[in-house]
Amino acid sequence: MRKSLEKAQRIVIKIGTSSLIYPNGTINLAGIDQLAFVLTDLANRGKEILLVSSGAIGVGMNKLGLKNRPTSIPEQQAVAAVGQAELMNIYNHRFLTYSQITAQILLTRDIVEYPESRKNVTNTLNQLLKKGIIPIINENDTVSVEEMDHQTKFGDNDQLSAIVAQITAADLLIMLSDIDGFYSANPSVDQQAILYHTVHEITPEICKQAGDKGSEFGTGGMISKLSAAQRILEADSAMVLANGEKPQVIFDILAGAEIGTLFCNANTFERL
């Protein structure tokens, strides 16, 4: 079954903050360089690649010398503004090393909920892919809010990556995180935890096995990844959740190696 993943043409890669920022708060430059190399090589093979990248607040905290994540929304938004500029500067530098052009796309939830703006952003993404450009997508953290009468946040980039996969009709979402896949329990505290290699349905029992806390420098958690997987299953696409410590794992995933957890419907691979 997994061998069919190599047929995926349009691929969304989601990289989490934990794969971009070391536990001590400094930037994982080696990981970013490897990611740029891998995605450029895939683009050179003729694949259409979209990168959904977290890390704006984490990079901003590093640049401003902050040890703890700000608690107020204005502070977080200011740190994100600093971090997003620095993050794109790093990405541009590393991708240009491999002669790959990138573009920045910042989104809020209302953009994809309103038909006209959703059409516009979809057209933009399609044109970038047509020109061989890799869009680097993030939530616009400097303006996103979550209030009763005006919700513009996606919640986290797990959801954003699944939505990007939906609106671009991507064949595959590869979600790189700080865990090897989806387990029956937290493997760091339960040695009996079992790694699920394939999941065809997000059931209440599956959801109960997920935690809900992200890292100090990012947001989200396993329950968020399951929610994203549910979107992917509803779109009859496929998603692989794997450890992003070494981005070259993407090559192995596309080669059909049994890495991480594959979320897919039974008939998904008939479409690829």
VOGUNU-232491 format. One record per residue (C-alpha): residue in three letters; residue number from 1; y, z, x. Coordinates in steps of 0.25 Angstrom, whole numbers, padded with zeros to 4 digits. Layout:
<rs>
+-----+-----+-------+-------+-------+
|   r |   k |    yy |    zz |    xx |
+-----+-----+-------+-------+-------+
| ALA | NUM |     Y |     Z |     X |
...
+-----+-----+-------+-------+-------+
</rs>
This chain:
<rs>
+-----+-----+-------+-------+-------+
|   r |   k |    yy |    zz |    xx |
+-----+-----+-------+-------+-------+
| MET |   1 |  0000 |  0000 |  0000 |
| ARG |   2 |  0010 |  0004 |  0011 |
| LYS |   3 |  0008 | -0009 |  0018 |
| SER |   4 |  0016 | -0015 |  0007 |
| LEU |   5 |  0029 | -0008 |  0011 |
| GLU |   6 |  0031 | -0018 |  0023 |
| LYS |   7 |  0034 | -0028 |  0012 |
| ALA |   8 |  0046 | -0020 |  0007 |
| GLN |   9 |  0058 | -0029 |  0009 |
| ARG |  10 |  0070 | -0020 |  0004 |
| ILE |  11 |  0069 | -0006 |  0010 |
| VAL |  12 |  0078 |  0006 |  0008 |
| ILE |  13 |  0077 |  0016 |  0019 |
| LYS |  14 |  0082 |  0030 |  0016 |
| ILE |  15 |  0085 |  0039 |  0028 |
| GLY |  16 |  0087 |  0054 |  0026 |
| THR |  17 |  0097 |  0063 |  0033 |
| SER |  18 |  0086 |  0071 |  0039 |
| SER |  19 |  0082 |  0058 |  0046 |
| LEU |  20 |  0096 |  0056 |  0051 |
| ILE |  21 |  0100 |  0070 |  0055 |
| TYR |  22 |  0092 |  0079 |  0064 |
| PRO |  23 |  0090 |  0093 |  0059 |
| ASN |  24 |  0101 |  0098 |  0069 |
| GLY |  25 |  0111 |  0089 |  0061 |
| THR |  26 |  0113 |  0078 |  0072 |
| ILE |  27 |  0111 |  0064 |  0069 |
| ASN |  28 |  0097 |  0057 |  0072 |
| LEU |  29 |  0102 |  0045 |  0079 |
| ALA |  30 |  0088 |  0041 |  0084 |
| GLY |  31 |  0083 |  0041 |  0070 |
| ILE |  32 |  0095 |  0032 |  0065 |
| ASP |  33 |  0093 |  0022 |  0076 |
| GLN |  34 |  0079 |  0021 |  0073 |
| LEU |  35 |  0082 |  0019 |  0058 |
| ALA |  36 |  0092 |  0008 |  0061 |
| PHE |  37 |  0081 |  0001 |  0070 |
| VAL |  38 |  0071 |  0002 |  0059 |
| LEU |  39 |  0079 | -0003 |  0048 |
| THR |  40 |  0085 | -0014 |  0057 |
| ASP |  41 |  0071 | -0019 |  0060 |
| LEU |  42 |  0067 | -0019 |  0046 |
| ALA |  43 |  0080 | -0027 |  0042 |
| ASN |  44 |  0076 | -0037 |  0054 |
| ARG |  45 |  0062 | -0039 |  0047 |
| GLY |  46 |  0070 | -0043 |  0034 |
| LYS |  47 |  0069 | -0030 |  0027 |
| GLU |  48 |  0081 | -0026 |  0018 |
| ILE |  49 |  0084 | -0012 |  0022 |
| LEU |  50 |  0093 | -0002 |  0015 |
| LEU |  51 |  0096 |  0012 |  0022 |
| VAL |  52 |  0099 |  0024 |  0013 |
| SER |  53 |  0104 |  0034 |  0023 |
| SER |  54 |  0107 |  0049 |  0022 |
| GLY |  55 |  0114 |  0057 |  0032 |
| ALA |  56 |  0129 |  0056 |  0030 |
| ILE |  57 |  0131 |  0071 |  0028 |
| GLY |  58 |  0121 |  0074 |  0040 |
| VAL |  59 |  0129 |  0065 |  0049 |
| GLY |  60 |  0142 |  0070 |  0044 |
| MET |  61 |  0138 |  0084 |  0047 |
| ASN |  62 |  0134 |  0080 |  0061 |
| LYS |  63 |  0147 |  0073 |  0064 |
| LEU |  64 |  0155 |  0085 |  0059 |
| GLY |  65 |  0147 |  0095 |  0066 |
| LEU |  66 |  0142 |  0102 |  0053 |
| LYS |  67 |  0130 |  0110 |  0053 |
| ASN |  68 |  0128 |  0113 |  0038 |
| ARG |  69 |  0130 |  0103 |  0027 |
| PRO |  70 |  0143 |  0105 |  0019 |
| THR |  71 |  0141 |  0112 |  0006 |
| SER |  72 |  0153 |  0106 | -0002 |
| ILE |  73 |  0153 |  0092 | -0007 |
| PRO |  74 |  0166 |  0088 | -0001 |
| GLU |  75 |  0161 |  0092 |  0013 |
| GLN |  76 |  0148 |  0085 |  0011 |
| GLN |  77 |  0156 |  0072 |  0007 |
| ALA |  78 |  0165 |  0073 |  0019 |
| VAL |  79 |  0153 |  0075 |  0029 |
| ALA |  80 |  0146 |  0064 |  0022 |
| ALA |  81 |  0158 |  0055 |  0024 |
| VAL |  82 |  0159 |  0058 |  0039 |
| GLY |  83 |  0144 |  0057 |  0040 |
| GLN |  84 |  0142 |  0043 |  0033 |
| ALA |  85 |  0152 |  0037 |  0042 |
| GLU |  86 |  0145 |  0042 |  0054 |
| LEU |  87 |  0131 |  0039 |  0049 |
| MET |  88 |  0135 |  0024 |  0046 |
| ASN |  89 |  0141 |  0023 |  0060 |
| ILE |  90 |  0128 |  0028 |  0066 |
| TYR |  91 |  0120 |  0018 |  0057 |
| ASN |  92 |  0129 |  0006 |  0061 |
| HIS |  93 |  0128 |  0009 |  0075 |
| ARG |  94 |  0112 |  0010 |  0075 |
| PHE |  95 |  0110 | -0002 |  0066 |
| LEU |  96 |  0119 | -0011 |  0074 |
| THR |  97 |  0111 | -0007 |  0086 |
| TYR |  98 |  0100 | -0016 |  0079 |
| SER |  99 |  0110 | -0026 |  0074 |
| GLN | 100 |  0108 | -0022 |  0060 |
| ILE | 101 |  0120 | -0022 |  0050 |
| THR | 102 |  0121 | -0010 |  0040 |
| ALA | 103 |  0130 | -0007 |  0029 |
| GLN | 104 |  0134 |  0006 |  0022 |
| ILE | 105 |  0133 |  0008 |  0007 |
| LEU | 106 |  0137 |  0022 |  0001 |
| LEU | 107 |  0133 |  0024 | -0013 |
| THR | 108 |  0135 |  0034 | -0025 |
| ARG | 109 |  0126 |  0035 | -0037 |
| ASP | 110 |  0136 |  0030 | -0046 |
| ILE | 111 |  0136 |  0017 | -0038 |
| VAL | 112 |  0122 |  0014 | -0041 |
| GLU | 113 |  0122 |  0019 | -0056 |
| TYR | 114 |  0133 |  0010 | -0060 |
| PRO | 115 |  0128 | -0004 | -0062 |
| GLU | 116 |  0140 | -0012 | -0056 |
| SER | 117 |  0141 | -0003 | -0044 |
| ARG | 118 |  0125 | -0003 | -0042 |
| LYS | 119 |  0125 | -0018 | -0043 |
| ASN | 120 |  0136 | -0019 | -0032 |
| VAL | 121 |  0129 | -0010 | -0022 |
| THR | 122 |  0116 | -0017 | -0025 |
| ASN | 123 |  0122 | -0030 | -0022 |
| THR | 124 |  0129 | -0024 | -0009 |
| LEU | 125 |  0115 | -0019 | -0004 |
| ASN | 126 |  0108 | -0032 | -0007 |
| GLN | 127 |  0119 | -0040 |  0000 |
| LEU | 128 |  0118 | -0031 |  0012 |
| LEU | 129 |  0103 | -0033 |  0013 |
| LYS | 130 |  0104 | -0048 |  0011 |
| LYS | 131 |  0113 | -0048 |  0023 |
| GLY | 132 |  0103 | -0039 |  0031 |
| ILE | 133 |  0112 | -0027 |  0031 |
| ILE | 134 |  0106 | -0013 |  0030 |
| PRO | 135 |  0114 | -0005 |  0020 |
| ILE | 136 |  0115 |  0010 |  0024 |
| ILE | 137 |  0116 |  0018 |  0011 |
| ASN | 138 |  0121 |  0032 |  0008 |
| GLU | 139 |  0126 |  0040 | -0003 |
| ASN | 140 |  0142 |  0040 | -0003 |
| ASP | 141 |  0142 |  0055 | -0001 |
| THR | 142 |  0157 |  0056 |  0001 |
| VAL | 143 |  0159 |  0053 | -0014 |
| SER | 144 |  0146 |  0056 | -0021 |
| VAL | 145 |  0146 |  0068 | -0031 |
| GLU | 146 |  0137 |  0074 | -0041 |
| GLU | 147 |  0144 |  0079 | -0053 |
| MET | 148 |  0140 |  0079 | -0068 |
| ASP | 149 |  0150 |  0068 | -0072 |
| HIS | 150 |  0150 |  0060 | -0059 |
| GLN | 151 |  0137 |  0059 | -0051 |
| THR | 152 |  0137 |  0050 | -0039 |
| LYS | 153 |  0127 |  0056 | -0030 |
| PHE | 154 |  0113 |  0050 | -0028 |
| GLY | 155 |  0108 |  0064 | -0025 |
| ASP | 156 |  0103 |  0060 | -0011 |
| ASN | 157 |  0099 |  0048 | -0003 |
| ASP | 158 |  0085 |  0048 | -0007 |
| GLN | 159 |  0090 |  0044 | -0021 |
| LEU | 160 |  0100 |  0034 | -0015 |
| SER | 161 |  0089 |  0027 | -0007 |
| ALA | 162 |  0080 |  0026 | -0020 |
| ILE | 163 |  0092 |  0020 | -0028 |
| VAL | 164 |  0095 |  0010 | -0017 |
| ALA | 165 |  0081 |  0006 | -0017 |
| GLN | 166 |  0082 |  0004 | -0032 |
| ILE | 167 |  0095 | -0004 | -0032 |
| THR | 168 |  0091 | -0013 | -0021 |
| ALA | 169 |  0076 | -0015 | -0026 |
| ALA | 170 |  0071 | -0010 | -0013 |
| ASP | 171 |  0056 | -0011 | -0010 |
| LEU | 172 |  0055 |  0002 | -0002 |
| LEU | 173 |  0063 |  0015 |  0000 |
| ILE | 174 |  0059 |  0022 |  0013 |
| MET | 175 |  0065 |  0036 |  0013 |
| LEU | 176 |  0065 |  0043 |  0027 |
| SER | 177 |  0066 |  0058 |  0026 |
| ASP | 178 |  0062 |  0070 |  0035 |
| ILE | 179 |  0048 |  0071 |  0028 |
| ASP | 180 |  0036 |  0062 |  0030 |
| GLY | 181 |  0035 |  0059 |  0015 |
| PHE | 182 |  0032 |  0066 |  0002 |
| TYR | 183 |  0023 |  0078 |  0003 |
| SER | 184 |  0016 |  0087 | -0008 |
| ALA | 185 |  0024 |  0099 | -0002 |
| ASN | 186 |  0034 |  0102 |  0009 |
| PRO | 187 |  0026 |  0099 |  0022 |
| SER | 188 |  0035 |  0108 |  0030 |
| VAL | 189 |  0030 |  0120 |  0022 |
| ASP | 190 |  0016 |  0115 |  0017 |
| GLN | 191 |  0006 |  0110 |  0026 |
| GLN | 192 | -0003 |  0106 |  0015 |
| ALA | 193 |  0008 |  0096 |  0010 |
| ILE | 194 |  0003 |  0082 |  0008 |
| LEU | 195 |  0011 |  0069 |  0011 |
| TYR | 196 |  0010 |  0059 | -0001 |
| HIS | 197 |  0008 |  0045 |  0005 |
| THR | 198 |  0011 |  0038 | -0008 |
| VAL | 199 |  0017 |  0043 | -0021 |
| HIS | 200 |  0017 |  0034 | -0033 |
| GLU | 201 |  0024 |  0043 | -0043 |
| ILE | 202 |  0034 |  0054 | -0043 |
| THR | 203 |  0028 |  0065 | -0051 |
| PRO | 204 |  0032 |  0079 | -0055 |
| GLU | 205 |  0021 |  0084 | -0046 |
| ILE | 206 |  0027 |  0076 | -0034 |
| CYS | 207 |  0041 |  0081 | -0037 |
| LYS | 208 |  0036 |  0095 | -0036 |
| GLN | 209 |  0031 |  0093 | -0022 |
| ALA | 210 |  0045 |  0089 | -0017 |
| GLY | 211 |  0056 |  0099 | -0011 |
| ASP | 212 |  0071 |  0097 | -0014 |
| LYS | 213 |  0078 |  0100 | -0001 |
| GLY | 214 |  0084 |  0091 |  0009 |
| SER | 215 |  0089 |  0093 |  0023 |
| GLU | 216 |  0102 |  0100 |  0027 |
| PHE | 217 |  0108 |  0087 |  0031 |
| GLY | 218 |  0104 |  0079 |  0019 |
| THR | 219 |  0100 |  0080 |  0004 |
| GLY | 220 |  0088 |  0077 | -0005 |
| GLY | 221 |  0073 |  0081 | -0003 |
| MET | 222 |  0059 |  0077 | -0007 |
| ILE | 223 |  0062 |  0078 | -0022 |
| SER | 224 |  0074 |  0068 | -0019 |
| LYS | 225 |  0064 |  0058 | -0012 |
| LEU | 226 |  0055 |  0059 | -0024 |
| SER | 227 |  0066 |  0056 | -0033 |
| ALA | 228 |  0069 |  0044 | -0025 |
| ALA | 229 |  0055 |  0040 | -0025 |
| GLN | 230 |  0055 |  0040 | -0040 |
| ARG | 231 |  0066 |  0030 | -0040 |
| ILE | 232 |  0058 |  0021 | -0031 |
| LEU | 233 |  0046 |  0022 | -0039 |
| GLU | 234 |  0054 |  0018 | -0052 |
| ALA | 235 |  0059 |  0006 | -0044 |
| ASP | 236 |  0045 |  0002 | -0041 |
| SER | 237 |  0049 |  0003 | -0026 |
| ALA | 238 |  0043 |  0011 | -0015 |
| MET | 239 |  0048 |  0023 | -0006 |
| VAL | 240 |  0042 |  0029 |  0007 |
| LEU | 241 |  0047 |  0043 |  0011 |
| ALA | 242 |  0045 |  0045 |  0025 |
| ASN | 243 |  0050 |  0053 |  0037 |
| GLY | 244 |  0062 |  0047 |  0043 |
| GLU | 245 |  0062 |  0054 |  0057 |
| LYS | 246 |  0058 |  0041 |  0063 |
| PRO | 247 |  0063 |  0029 |  0055 |
| GLN | 248 |  0054 |  0019 |  0062 |
| VAL | 249 |  0044 |  0025 |  0051 |
| ILE | 250 |  0050 |  0014 |  0042 |
| PHE | 251 |  0042 |  0004 |  0050 |
| ASP | 252 |  0029 |  0011 |  0048 |
| ILE | 253 |  0032 |  0013 |  0033 |
| LEU | 254 |  0034 | -0002 |  0031 |
| ALA | 255 |  0022 | -0005 |  0039 |
| GLY | 256 |  0014 |  0003 |  0028 |
| ALA | 257 |  0011 |  0016 |  0036 |
| GLU | 258 |  0008 |  0028 |  0027 |
| ILE | 259 |  0020 |  0035 |  0031 |
| GLY | 260 |  0028 |  0045 |  0021 |
| THR | 261 |  0026 |  0044 |  0006 |
| LEU | 262 |  0026 |  0031 | -0001 |
| PHE | 263 |  0032 |  0031 | -0016 |
| CYS | 264 |  0028 |  0019 | -0024 |
| ASN | 265 |  0022 |  0014 | -0037 |
| ALA | 266 |  0009 |  0008 | -0037 |
| ASN | 267 |  0014 | -0006 | -0039 |
| THR | 268 |  0026 | -0005 | -0029 |
| PHE | 269 |  0019 | -0013 | -0018 |
| GLU | 270 |  0016 | -0025 | -0027 |
| ARG | 271 |  0031 | -0027 | -0027 |
| LEU | 272 |  0033 | -0027 | -0012 |
+-----+-----+-------+-------+-------+
</rs>
